């Protein structure tokens, strides 16, 4: 391989490693922009705005009531199920990726259990 190709490959590899290091937080960026807190409490012990918004949405969900009178409505009780019962079919092949007529190997048959 020519020396020029090796140098180009090395530069591309270093650029990829540098980019990956930057993306995964080794870039030495501003530490205030990275997430350092866990939980809903902020640095001063106060609940963050996002957590407060989420808690207000959850509180709103608690006030929802579902009207169950539809289940006693005659129109609902007279509904008829027109479903077709399914009959059991024989299993043709335990491994769908094997061609028909080929028996699975011992390691494949142990995985079926």
Secondary structure, 3 states (H helix, E strand, C coil): CCHHHHHHHHHHHHHHHHHHHHHCCCCCCCCCCCCCCCCCECCCCCECHHHHHHHHHHHHHHCCCCCHHHHHCHHHHCCCCCCCCCCCCCCCCCCCCCCCCCCCCHHHHHHCC
